[in-house]
Amino acid sequence: MATSVLSPYGPPSPPCIRLVKDKGDYFEALTGTAGFVIKVIGEAHDMYEMERQDHVANFLVPSLLSAYDLDASDAVLEHSYRHVAAQLEKLRPSPGVIHQGNWKEYLGQKSYYSAYVQFFDQCIGQEGLERTFYTIFPQLIPGLVVSSLSPLLHLGFGIETQHPLIVAEGLAYMCITYADPGPSLTDLVQQQRACRRPMSCTDILETIAEDKRFDGSFDQATFAAKLKVVLSSRGDLIKTYTRQWGVDGLSETLLVERLDELSVLLANLVLSLDQTNHDPNLQPPPLDPYLVYTLLPVTRAVRFMIDHLPSLVDKQRLVKVLWCATISYFVIQGRPAVNTHTPPDDTPDWNEMILRALASGDPRVVIVIRTLFQWEERHFCSVFPMAAQAVLNADASRAYCK
């Protein structure tokens, strides 16, 4: 690794700090370096919007928690904070007040973010974090079908760390990005009969890749616009393939296995970002970074959320929404080839890759490297370090996706 890339940060430390302590209070256990992270979480809560006017998400808290979890030094954390915060927009006052009687009336209105945050702060203070989450969150699941999954990423960090401010922000973010799926897609998140012959997620994507009914280009300016077109024009097809994964009727244990399966699939898709892995004249174009930097960490976030949802049906609904989003993104990206990659003779070194991620200046890279590292700890599968290397080798000049 070139010294010039790493010189501002010094040598790596073993990535041994875990965010979630064994049955302990994470934030009570934090001292020293972690004190800075806690301070930023509190300050950012009352200072920044969760999404810019151009729809770029606020990754400040997830990226700092990820960097801390990867044992970043004080200098790295402070540099990351200054870099990310400089790109955020200051919190704006809302035009009205949100309360228990009207909180559903302003869904999808971004100008009400600060009011929603205040409302959920109050709910958590009165009812507690867990009760607020499992009371409010299931009502917002339908809105995820045709909107960004970025709120799940933020909310997942709140559930993982059990921090009330992050949970309030995540729920507020879900509210302002809520999009009515319409009658044709509403039943997607309802309980259905169990699929008699479920397919693996890899087999489903390979089938979709050959399905001519998905042919066509999507030339809309933003990813959100493309998503709406795909779901409106191919909604019935996507519903059919979503159900083919056989999520309805599964136990929580089997749902976790489905998420594990999906994580491996997404890691294989990440590898297409590596420019050295394919000839652009012969292979489909690289996947959009939005797919990588959203779906992979969100899959892990969903893993934490299903532990905190008392209703098995709600757990199933959430996993179905995630799979529907995966299919939609896959179609938008041109249905690229789904390949399983041969393990390399030498597995990439995690310490070196973590250093590169921390020095990248991109909060999304830090989040996804931390996600891949923790998936590899869970699965001991070489596809995860390979995917991490592919992310780091991707074109660093790509702008955030809208």
Protein Blocks (a to p, Z undefined) as FASTA:
>chain_A
ZZklmmmnopadddfbcfbdghiafklmpghjlmmmmmmmmmmmmmbcfbdfkopacfkl
mmmmmmmmnopafklmmmmmmmmmmmpccddddfbdcdfklmmmmgoiaklmmmmmmmmm
mmmmmnojklmmmmmmmmmmmmmmmmcfklmmmmmmmmmnopaklmmmmmmmmmmmgcce
bjmlmmmmpccdddfbdcdfklmmmmmmmmmklgccdfbfbfklmmmmmmmmmmmmmmmm
mmmnomgopafklmmmmmmmmmmmmmmmmmmmpmklpcfklmccdddfklmmmmmmmmmm
mmmmmmmmmblklmmmmmmmmmmmmmmmmmmnopaadddddddfbdcdfklmmmmmmmno
paklmmmmmmmmmmmmmnopaklmmmmmmmmmpcfkbccdZZ
